[in-house]
């Protein structure tokens, strides 16, 4: 029980700290921001190598190595998106008259390059770690990808709490594609499916013999991350802001710099 609690707390802290780090780097300006992204790119390359290497380690070190490698790779994608480096060809707000398919098409064009980059990374990780004894890297990335994609669909179709506090100035146009809705069948379904998946993984972890430490640790790590994804979806349904967890990052800084001010 103690080991499980420590693992859950470690994953929780890693999720909170990595999100805060990405947001903090995005709020830098000028040379510091460019250097930070260059460092993140280098770290992402090292993390990809680490994910492949640790996939063959059926040990606790291998599990944590794969988990943190996946977090670093994911963080690079998030930073590239928030900086406006990898987004999509449409960089304008949704026209007021856009409805239905036209609105969906325009929304897709705002993030399509980002989504393709994530999906190709997912396929690459799956191929490079196929049949390896330690699958925590690809599992971590898959959970992050699936829950983020679900969040994007929910924001598009409508949620009660639109989480947009940390959109940089150059991405403020994305808010025009978000919709507020007090009732959201898709969000309820997303929370339900996610909760069922968590329950299935918890049941699977309970059946793992204690001497299979690596397999049990993998399940605990991935289950905790999935539960955090479900929690983020709950924040979309409740009149609560999860952004308060990272508000200290931008306190007193005003508005995020645009690409023009960052290069000045």
C-alpha positions in Angstrom: 0.0 0.0 0.0 2.8 2.4 0.9 4.6 1.7 -2.4 1.4 2.4 -4.3 0.8 5.6 -2.5 4.3 6.9 -3.3 3.9 5.9 -6.9 0.6 7.7 -7.3 2.1 10.9 -5.6 5.2 10.7 -7.9 3.0 10.6 -11.0 0.8 13.4 -9.7 3.8 15.6 -9.0 5.4 14.8 -12.4 2.1 15.7 -14.2 1.7 19.0 -12.3 5.4 20.0 -12.5 5.8 19.1 -16.2 2.7 21.1 -17.1 4.0 24.0 -15.1 7.4 23.8 -16.7 5.9 23.9 -20.3 3.8 26.8 -19.4 6.7 28.6 -17.8 8.9 28.1 -20.8 6.1 29.4 -23.1 5.9 32.6 -21.1 9.5 33.4 -21.6 10.4 36.0 -24.2 13.1 36.8 -26.7 16.3 34.8 -26.7 15.4 33.0 -23.5 12.3 31.5 -25.2 14.3 30.4 -28.3 17.0 28.8 -26.2 14.4 27.1 -24.1 12.8 25.5 -27.1 16.2 24.5 -28.5 16.9 22.8 -25.2 13.5 21.2 -25.2 14.1 19.8 -28.7 17.5 18.3 -27.6 15.8 16.9 -24.5 13.0 15.4 -26.7 15.6 13.7 -28.9 17.3 12.2 -25.8 13.9 11.2 -24.4 13.0 9.3 -27.6 16.3 7.4 -27.3 15.6 6.8 -23.6 12.1 5.5 -24.3 13.5 3.0 -26.8 16.3 1.9 -24.5 14.3 1.6 -21.3 11.5 -0.4 -23.1 13.8 -3.5 -22.8 14.3 -2.9 -19.1 11.8 -5.0 -17.1 12.6 -3.2 -13.9 11.5 -0.2 -11.8 14.2 1.9 -13.3 12.9 1.0 -16.7 9.3 1.9 -15.9 10.3 5.3 -14.5 12.7 5.9 -17.3 10.0 5.2 -19.9 7.4 7.3 -18.1 9.6 10.4 -17.8 10.8 9.9 -21.4 7.3 10.0 -22.6 6.5 13.1 -20.5 9.5 14.9 -22.1 8.4 14.0 -25.6 4.9 15.1 -24.9 6.2 18.3 -23.3 8.0 19.1 -26.5 4.9 18.8 -28.6 2.9 21.0 -26.1 5.6 23.6 -26.2 5.8 23.6 -30.0 2.0 24.1 -30.1 1.8 26.8 -27.5 4.6 28.7 -29.2 2.8 28.5 -32.5 5.6 26.5 -34.2 3.5 23.4 -34.9 -0.2 24.3 -35.1 -2.1 24.4 -38.4 -2.6 26.4 -41.6 -5.6 28.3 -40.3 -4.5 31.2 -37.9 -7.7 33.2 -37.8 -10.8 33.2 -35.6 -13.9 31.3 -36.5 -16.3 33.4 -38.6 -19.6 34.2 -36.8 -21.5 32.5 -39.7 -19.6 29.2 -39.6 -21.8 26.3 -38.6 -21.7 22.5 -38.7 -19.1 21.0 -41.0 -17.6 24.3 -42.0 -16.9 25.2 -38.3 -15.4 21.7 -37.8 -13.2 22.0 -40.9 -11.9 25.4 -39.8 -11.2 24.2 -36.3 -9.4 21.1 -37.6 -7.2 23.4 -39.8 -6.1 25.3 -36.7 -4.4 22.2 -35.1 -4.0 19.7 -37.9 -0.2 19.9 -38.0 0.0 19.4 -34.3 -2.4 16.5 -34.3 -0.5 14.8 -37.2 2.8 15.3 -35.3 1.4 13.7 -32.2 -0.1 10.8 -34.1 3.2 10.1 -36.0 5.1 10.2 -32.7 2.6 7.7 -31.3 3.1 5.4 -34.3 6.9 5.8 -34.1 6.9 5.0 -30.4 4.7 2.0 -30.9 7.0 0.7 -33.7 10.2 1.3 -31.9 9.0 -0.4 -28.7 6.9 -3.2 -30.2 6.8 -6.4 -28.1 9.2 -4.9 -25.6 8.7 -6.0 -22.0 8.3 -2.4 -20.7 5.4 -0.7 -22.5 5.1 2.3 -20.1 6.4 4.9 -22.6 4.0 4.1 -25.3 1.2 3.6 -22.8 1.9 7.0 -21.2 2.0 8.8 -24.5 -1.2 7.0 -25.6 -3.1 8.1 -22.5 -1.9 11.7 -22.8 -2.8 11.8 -26.5 -6.3 10.2 -26.1 -7.3 12.3 -23.2 -6.1 15.5 -24.8 -7.9 14.7 -28.1 -11.0 14.0 -26.1 -10.7 17.4 -24.4 -10.4 19.1 -27.7 -13.5 17.5 -29.1 -15.4 18.4 -25.9 -14.2 22.0 -26.0 -15.4 22.2 -29.6 -18.8 20.7 -29.0 -19.4 22.5 -25.7 -18.5 22.3 -22.0 -19.6 24.2 -19.0 -16.1 25.3 -18.0 -13.9 26.4 -21.0 -10.3 26.2 -19.8 -8.5 28.8 -21.8 -6.6 30.9 -19.3 -3.1 29.9 -20.5 -3.6 30.4 -24.3 -0.8 32.7 -25.4 -1.7 35.9 -27.2 -1.0 34.5 -30.7 -3.4 31.6 -30.0 -6.3 33.6 -28.6 -8.2 33.0 -31.9 -8.7 29.4 -30.8 -11.2 30.6 -28.2 -13.6 31.4 -31.0 -13.8 27.6 -31.7 -14.7 26.8 -28.1 -18.3 26.5 -27.1 -19.9 26.8 -23.6 -22.7 24.4 -22.8 -24.3 23.5 -19.5 -25.3 20.1 -20.9 -22.8 18.0 -22.7 -23.6 14.4 -23.6 -20.1 13.9 -25.1 -18.4 15.1 -21.9 -20.5 12.7 -19.8 -19.6 9.9 -22.1 -15.9 10.8 -22.0 -15.9 10.8 -18.2 -17.9 7.6 -18.1 -15.6 5.8 -20.6 -12.5 7.1 -18.9 -13.8 6.1 -15.4 -14.5 2.6 -16.7 -11.1 2.3 -18.2 -9.6 3.3 -14.8 -11.7 0.7 -13.0 -10.5 -2.0 -15.5 -6.9 -1.1 -14.9 -7.3 -1.0 -11.2 -8.8 -4.5 -11.3 -6.0 -5.7 -13.5 -3.4 -4.3 -11.1 -5.1 -6.0 -8.2 -4.6 -9.3 -9.9 -0.9 -8.9 -10.6 1.2 -11.0 -8.2 3.4 -8.8 -5.9 6.6 -10.4 -7.1 6.0 -9.0 -10.6 7.1 -5.5 -9.5 7.7 -4.0 -13.0 4.3 -5.1 -14.4 2.5 -3.8 -11.3 4.3 -0.5 -11.4 3.5 0.0 -15.1 -0.2 -0.5 -14.3 -0.2 1.9 -11.4 1.6 4.6 -13.3 -0.7 4.4 -16.3 -3.8 4.1 -14.2 -2.9 7.2 -12.2 -2.2 9.2 -15.3 -5.5 8.1 -16.8 -7.3 9.0 -13.6 -5.8 12.5 -13.8 -7.1 12.8 -17.4 -10.6 11.9 -16.1 -10.2 14.6 -13.4 -9.3 17.2 -16.1 -12.5 16.3 -17.9 -14.4 16.7 -14.6 -13.0 20.2 -14.4 -14.6 20.9 -17.8 -18.0 19.9 -16.3 -17.8 21.8 -13.0 -17.7 25.5 -12.2 -14.1 25.1 -11.0 -10.9 26.1 -12.7 -8.0 23.6 -12.8 -5.8 26.5 -14.0 -5.5 27.6 -10.4 -3.0 24.8 -10.0 -0.5 26.6 -12.3 -1.7 30.3 -11.9 1.6 31.1 -10.0 3.4 30.7 -13.3 1.9 33.8 -14.9 1.1 35.8 -11.8 2.1 39.4 -12.3 3.4 38.8 -15.9 0.4 40.3 -17.8 -0.3 38.8 -21.2 1.8 36.1 -22.8 4.2 37.5 -25.4 3.4 37.2 -29.1 5.9 35.9 -31.6 6.7 39.5 -32.6 7.5 40.6 -29.0 9.5 37.5 -28.4 11.8 38.2 -31.2 12.4 41.9 -30.2 
